[in-house]
Amino acid sequence: MAVVTAPATTLVAGIAGATGYAGRELQRILAGHPQLRAAACTADTRALAGCDLAFLALPHGASGELGRELASARVPVVDLSADLRGEWVYGLPERKREQIREAAAVANPGCYATAAILALLPLVEIGALEPHVVCDGKSGVSGAGKKATESSHFCVAAEGIAPYRPVGHHHQAEIERELSEAAGERVTVTFTPHLAPFSRGLLVTAYGRLRQPLEQGDADRLYAERYEGEPFVAVGAEPPRTALLRGSNLCQVAVWVDTGRGAVVAAAAIDNLVKGAAGQAVQNANLMLGLDETAGLPEAGLWP
């Protein structure tokens, strides 16, 4: 006799900021989600309060008040902006999965911060590095948002690369806070992002000094063991490539030890609109709602 399985319950997600790049990416991902569908694409508090969960994909500075109102109304919320990252549970599942499962309000990490933290986390957690690291970030133009600016204009951004906010980028403090918490000591970070001439994709290359000798094989095992079982982190020996991750929620990580200089280089690549924004937001929503963490989330990227 055939076993009949009851259909999964469909849950409704509201999206504030649905017309931006991250908002549109949320709609694309949710269109293929088996249990969560997008509705109430509005920033109206009353409409969002009727949803099972709300995503806030508004510009930085525009989410805080709405997010607090929804949280007060006991609506589960995932905020993709920087507004509440120091106040709500930090939504990096590879670090805070259990806290996210129990949370009613989650602050999605920044795109650069996601890559930088995942690149360095295994080394920082075991105290292998001196407490200052350097992170070099490169992101596609979509990371600047939908609204056109002088720096994101085609004639300025194409066929070249340039740093922006070389000192004091808002992701710097975020990276420092999370790495310090993971290390159990203060970790400082020199972080400089660069605008790269492609639409989506992000790469962080991080550099640190080793406190004691470390062989390449030991570093490889450390990363493999730390990320074993993580559905959206892939550790490899080859340098991560942004082009392979378009549309994917996967983060590719690699580590190299410079034994002669007592240094280490780690790199992580993501799609800044997926693992760096909408995909990670859905990953967090899945955890908060008690769904399969990987539901609706693509692992394979688009290639070529």
C-alpha positions in Angstrom: 0.0 0.0 0.0 1.4 3.4 -0.9 2.0 5.8 1.9 0.4 9.2 1.4 2.3 12.1 2.8 0.4 15.2 3.9 1.4 18.4 2.1 3.8 20.6 4.0 2.3 23.7 5.6 2.7 26.8 3.5 4.0 29.8 5.5 3.8 33.5 4.4 6.8 35.8 4.3 6.5 39.6 4.0 9.2 41.6 2.3 9.8 45.2 3.0 12.1 46.6 0.3 11.0 44.1 -2.4 12.1 46.3 -5.3 15.8 46.5 -4.4 18.4 44.0 -5.4 18.2 42.0 -2.2 14.4 42.2 -2.2 14.2 40.9 -5.7 16.7 38.1 -4.8 14.4 37.2 -1.9 11.5 36.9 -4.3 13.5 34.7 -6.7 14.6 32.3 -3.9 11.1 32.1 -2.3 9.6 31.3 -5.6 11.3 28.0 -5.4 10.9 27.4 -1.6 8.8 24.3 -0.7 7.1 25.9 2.3 7.7 29.6 2.4 6.1 32.0 -0.1 6.5 35.7 -0.6 3.5 38.0 0.0 2.8 41.5 1.4 5.7 43.1 -0.4 5.4 46.3 1.5 6.9 48.3 4.3 3.5 48.7 6.0 3.7 47.5 9.6 0.1 46.3 9.7 0.4 44.2 6.5 3.7 42.6 7.7 2.2 41.8 11.1 -0.1 39.3 9.4 2.8 37.3 8.0 4.5 34.3 9.5 7.9 36.1 9.1 9.0 39.4 7.7 12.2 40.2 5.8 13.5 43.7 5.9 15.5 44.5 2.8 15.5 48.3 3.2 18.5 50.6 2.9 20.7 51.1 6.0 19.0 53.5 8.4 15.5 52.6 7.3 14.9 49.3 9.0 15.4 50.0 12.7 12.1 51.5 13.7 10.1 49.1 11.6 12.0 46.1 12.9 11.4 47.0 16.5 7.7 47.5 15.8 7.4 44.1 14.3 9.4 42.4 17.0 7.2 44.1 19.6 4.2 42.7 17.7 5.9 39.2 18.0 6.4 38.8 14.3 9.6 36.9 13.5 11.9 39.2 11.6 15.1 39.0 9.6 16.7 42.3 8.9 19.2 42.5 6.1 20.5 46.0 6.9 23.1 47.1 9.4 20.6 48.8 11.7 20.2 46.1 14.3 23.3 44.0 14.1 24.5 45.1 17.5 21.1 44.5 19.1 19.6 41.3 17.6 20.9 37.8 17.3 23.7 37.8 14.7 22.5 35.6 11.9 25.6 33.7 10.8 24.4 30.1 11.1 27.9 28.7 11.0 28.5 30.5 14.4 25.1 30.9 16.0 22.8 28.2 14.7 21.2 27.4 18.0 20.7 31.0 19.0 19.0 31.6 15.6 16.7 28.7 16.1 15.4 30.2 19.3 15.4 33.8 18.1 12.4 35.9 17.1 14.5 38.7 15.6 17.7 38.1 13.7 20.1 40.6 12.1 21.6 39.3 8.9 25.4 39.7 8.6 26.9 42.0 6.1 28.2 40.5 2.9 31.9 41.4 3.5 31.6 40.3 7.1 30.2 36.9 6.2 33.1 36.2 3.9 35.8 37.6 6.2 34.5 35.7 9.3 34.1 32.4 7.5 37.6 32.8 6.0 39.3 33.3 9.4 37.0 31.6 11.9 38.8 28.2 12.2 42.1 29.9 13.0 40.7 32.5 15.3 38.7 29.9 17.3 41.9 28.0 18.3 43.9 31.1 19.0 46.4 30.4 16.2 46.7 34.0 15.0 48.1 37.2 16.5 45.2 39.5 17.4 45.4 41.7 14.3 44.5 40.6 10.8 44.2 42.3 7.4 41.2 41.8 5.2 41.1 42.8 1.6 37.6 42.7 0.0 36.3 43.0 -3.5 32.6 43.1 -4.4 30.6 43.5 -7.6 28.7 46.7 -8.3 25.4 45.2 -7.0 26.8 45.5 -3.5 26.4 49.3 -3.8 22.6 48.8 -4.1 20.1 49.7 -6.8 20.3 53.4 -6.5 22.8 54.8 -9.0 25.8 56.7 -7.6 28.8 58.4 -9.2 31.0 55.5 -8.3 28.6 52.8 -9.6 28.1 54.5 -13.0 29.1 52.2 -15.8 31.8 54.5 -17.2 33.4 54.7 -13.7 33.0 51.1 -12.5 33.8 49.2 -15.7 37.2 48.1 -16.8 38.9 49.0 -13.5 39.0 48.5 -9.8 39.4 50.9 -6.9 39.2 50.9 -3.1 36.4 52.8 -1.3 36.2 53.8 2.4 39.7 52.5 2.9 39.4 53.2 6.6 36.3 53.0 8.8 33.9 51.0 6.6 30.9 49.9 8.8 31.7 46.2 8.2 35.1 46.7 10.0 33.6 46.9 13.5 31.2 44.0 12.7 34.1 41.8 11.7 36.1 42.8 14.8 33.2 42.1 17.1 32.5 38.6 15.8 36.1 37.5 15.6 36.8 38.9 19.0 33.9 36.9 20.4 35.0 33.8 18.7 38.6 34.3 19.9 37.8 35.2 23.5 40.1 38.2 23.2 40.1 41.5 21.3 40.9 41.1 17.6 41.5 44.2 15.5 41.0 44.3 11.7 42.4 46.4 9.0 39.7 46.2 6.3 39.5 47.8 2.9 36.8 47.0 0.3 37.1 47.5 -3.4 34.5 48.0 -6.1 35.1 45.4 -8.8 33.8 45.6 -12.4 31.2 42.8 -12.3 27.6 42.7 -11.3 27.6 40.2 -8.5 30.1 38.2 -6.5 32.4 39.0 -3.5 35.9 37.9 -2.5 37.7 38.5 0.8 41.4 37.6 1.1 42.6 37.7 4.7 46.2 37.8 6.1 47.4 37.0 9.6 50.5 36.2 11.6 50.8 32.8 13.3 51.5 32.6 17.0 53.2 29.3 16.6 54.3 27.1 13.6 51.5 25.5 11.6 51.9 23.1 8.7 49.7 23.2 5.6 48.3 19.8 6.2 47.3 20.8 9.7 45.6 23.9 8.4 43.7 21.9 5.8 42.5 19.5 8.4 41.5 22.3 10.7 39.3 23.9 8.1 37.9 20.6 6.9 36.9 19.5 10.4 35.5 22.9 11.4 33.2 23.1 8.4 32.3 19.4 8.1 28.6 19.1 7.9 28.1 22.8 7.1 25.7 22.8 4.1 26.8 26.1 2.7 30.6 26.1 3.2 32.9 24.3 0.9 36.6 24.0 1.7 39.1 23.4 -1.1 42.7 23.7 -2.1 42.0 25.8 -5.2 41.5 29.5 -4.9 37.8 30.4 -4.5 36.2 31.9 -7.6 33.3 34.3 -7.5 32.1 33.4 -11.0 31.3 29.9 -9.9 29.0 31.0 -7.2 26.5 33.3 -9.1 23.0 32.5 -7.7 24.4 30.1 -5.1 24.2 30.3 -1.3 27.6 28.5 -1.0 30.7 30.0 0.5 34.0 28.7 -0.9 36.9 28.8 1.5 40.6 28.0 1.2 43.7 28.5 3.4 47.4 28.7 2.7 50.3 28.7 5.2 53.5 30.6 4.5 55.7 28.6 6.8 58.9 30.6 6.0 57.3 33.8 7.2 55.0 32.6 9.9 52.0 33.9 8.1 48.7 32.5 6.8 46.4 33.6 4.0 42.7 32.6 3.9 40.2 33.5 1.2 36.4 33.2 0.9 34.1 33.8 -2.0 30.3 34.3 -2.0 27.5 35.7 -4.1 27.0 39.0 -2.3 23.3 38.9 -3.1 22.7 35.3 -1.9 25.0 34.1 0.9 25.8 37.8 1.5 22.2 38.9 1.7 19.0 37.2 0.6 20.1 33.6 0.7 21.5 33.8 4.2 18.3 35.6 5.2 16.3 32.6 4.0 18.7 30.3 5.7 18.0 32.1 9.0 14.3 32.2 8.4 14.3 28.4 7.9 16.0 27.9 11.2 13.7 30.3 13.0 10.6 28.6 11.6 11.8 25.1 12.3 12.2 24.2 8.6 15.0 22.4 6.9 17.9 24.8 7.0 18.6 24.2 3.3 15.0 24.5 2.0 14.7 26.6 -1.1 18.4 27.5 -1.2 20.6 26.7 -4.2 24.1 25.3 -3.6 25.2 25.1 -7.3 26.0 28.3 -9.0 25.3 29.3 -12.6 28.2 28.5 -14.9 29.1 29.7 -17.5 
